[in-house]
Amino acid sequence: MYRASRDKFFLSFGIFVGYLIGVFILNLFCTLNFKTKTVPIKHEPLKLPKPNRKTLYVGVMTAEKFLNNRATSCNSTWANHSKVEIEFYSQGGSIKSHGLSIVNLKGVNDSDYPPQRKSFRMLQHICRKKINDFDWFLRADDDAFFQIDKLLLFINSLDSERLIYLGQPGLGTAKKKDKLNLGNRAYCMGGPGVFFSRALLRQICPYLQLCLEEVQSEHEDVEVGRCVTRVANVECSQANEMRQLFYFNYFERSGSFTDNLDNHKKHILPSLSLHPIKNSSYMYRMHNFLLAEKSLQIRHKIHKLKEELKDDLNDELKKPLIWTSFDHRTLTTTKHKTPKRGVPVSWNSTTTEVLRQVFQILNANSSRRLFEAELIKLRNSYIRIHHKRIDYRLFIYYKILQTGKYIKSKNLALNFKRDLHDLEFKEISKEKQLYNFNQMIKLSLKKLKDRFTNIISFNNKIQLINCRRKDKTINIILPLAGRFKIFQRFMTDLSKKVLICKEEISLTVIYPKMQYDKDNSTDKVVQLINDYQTVFNHHTLRVILVDRTFNRAFYLQTGADIMSKNDFMCFMDVDLVFDDSTLWRFSQNSRRKEPYFPIFFAEYKKKKPTPDNGYWRDSSFGMLCTYKEDFDNVGGFNLSIVDWGKEDIDLYDRFVKANYQTMRSIDPELKHIFHPIKCDIANTEQRNMCLKVKVETITSTQQLAKTILTEYEIYNRMTKIHTLYNTSTPMT
């Protein structure tokens, strides 16, 4: 009896313990295999990647047979993006033979299908090589199209330190759903692309090999999803927007996106990826379609901004004009607490300088005509600040003397705008007397336009700015003869880009005296430099006149001779355009015993606009920055060299022979404006050098070949010459 009771007790106890062990094992199995957690997608504030990591890495699964079509079309369209690193995974191929960044996976055959081994091997490669370099990882197919700019904005709104698994969610078809053994857990379909956050990929990296050995279906994207679910306890997000963002075109499964793309616009434009696009030509078609849409959006934005600008302008027009009127004693303004007051000292000094120049021109021929103009006073002058410009008016009341005797009083009005390009003069006198003198005034006043351009200012001071250059004063030496309008352009550009800087420079212009100047511009050059010196008096601007016709070596040597041995000097050309950043690079690239020869960009002759409108003239050594002491140590310029060229090459050779470490570099902001070149030179070597440069400045070789092949008359003439040459009989 006792034994039977004991046996029943042990039997019951064993059943109970067995039940507990079974429940424990079942729960453990479910936890490892089937327990899931859906990660809701929340657009959080922008969180930039760590400084030492890039944003996105894309691994594209392809095959060697698709490298020249699908993979190439991907690389030429959506994958051509500077902010993303993209590599193509294939059994064969190389960057040398296909022009693509290709990763060859060992032990993987492109012909194996389904490509489960390739998919897992690709993820393992990323884990070994890329996991610490990026925040996000995209596994893509070669028949998918991605809108990278939108995609980057999207993932930058998410936190890569969270376990995030994104793509188009899939549960399997009704027939296969039960066979996949996933329950109601979603996996990310491989076609439209699968995203892994860095945190998620790091967590699954150690288990990828185990997941590959325990696959349960033929579908590689299902198995990747199963691995993510088992290891990281997350599933592909089933948020409603995922199916739109990662768009799978079920309506055209074969061929895909072959009809009018406007019919798919509602799916294409908001998406991040589009799949499938099997034909590479349709990949380019999709790329062009999206570029056209982007261009249309930009045009709409420009139109909207123009409309807003019109509204702002209309509001501006409603504002009252600001007037400031003045004469020789008082100044009246609407923008000051005291409307009427005495003329400030700064205004007096400015107007006095302007009037001095006016009467200098009025009296330029007084010794010959025996007439002289003398200021009586200013009256009714004003400055009017308009919404488009600032208008100035100087109203001068002056008297005319003949051999010191008073003859007549006259009025003269100078009206000009802020930019001073439209300077106008108007005689207000009603009388017709002194006709010859009035004609002389009208002819002489035309010269004022050049003199006042970019000089006159009624502001208290020119607003100077701090520039990058701080360490040393740059002494620019500029040889010049004639070409006054080109020199005006040079000075205008220099004043806007360099002279407005607080950092000091020195400009020394070497120019021939009047008897050696064919253009008779000596006085104009001297006056223009003096005018700029008056305005920009914190710089040193000067002209040295020489008793000799133009010779570049002699002129530059003359400018260098007035420098002290510690001065840093740069030889420049009047056709160059540059800014203060150029001068900063000059100072940084030049050191003692290290002269700097910058390479400038020379423009082509612009008869027809071309994509490449110039070339880097590395054959020229004429631009030089060096210290005066180093220049003297190699003997300066060879003054026996005359006419065009060769003096610069000779100087460069002597620097090299003296064991100086010469520096040559392209300067991105140093540009040479095109001008015609004359090669009437006696010396054969110099003439050949000149002709070579002249030919190079016409156009590029590619553009010249294109012109010959597209212009029928030129091509036909060349064909006739070639035929005539081949069929001609020998001369006797």
Secondary structure, 3 states (H helix, E strand, C coil): CHHHHHHHHHHHHHHHHHHHHHHHHHHHHHHHHCCCCECCCCCCCCCCCCCCCEEEEEEEECCHHHHHHHHHHHHHCCCCCCCEEEEEEECCCCHHHHCCCEEECCCCCCCCCCCHHHHHHHHHHHHHHCCCCEEEEEEEECCCEECHHHHHHHHHCCCCCCCCEECCEECCCCCCHHHHCCCCCCEECCCCCEEEEHHHHHHHHHHHHHHHHCCCCCCHHHHHHHHHHHHHCCECCCCCCHHHHEEECHHHCCCCCCCCHHHHHHHHCCCCEEECCCCHHHHHHHHHHHHHHHHHHHHHHHHHHHHHHHHHHHHHHCCCCEEEEECCCEEEECCCCCCEEECCHHHHHHHHHHHHHHHHHHCCCHHHHCEEEEEEEECCEEEEECCCCEEEEEEEEEEEEECCEEEEEEEEEEEEECCCCCCEEEECCCCCCCHHHHHHHHHHHCCHHHHHCCCCCCCCCCCCECCCCCCCCEEEEEECCCCHHHHHHHHHHHHHHHHCECCCEEEEEEEECHHHCCCCCHHHHHHHHHHHHHHCCCCEEEEEEECCCCCHHHHHHHHHHCCCCCCEEEECCCCEECCHHHHHHHHHHCECCECEEEEEEEECCCCCCCCCCEEECCCCCCCEEEEHHHHHHCCCCCCCCCCCCCHHHHHHHHHHHCCCCCEEEEEEEEEECCCCCCCCCCCHHHHHHHHHHHHHCCCCHHHHHHHHHHCHHHHHHHHHHHHHHHHCCCCC
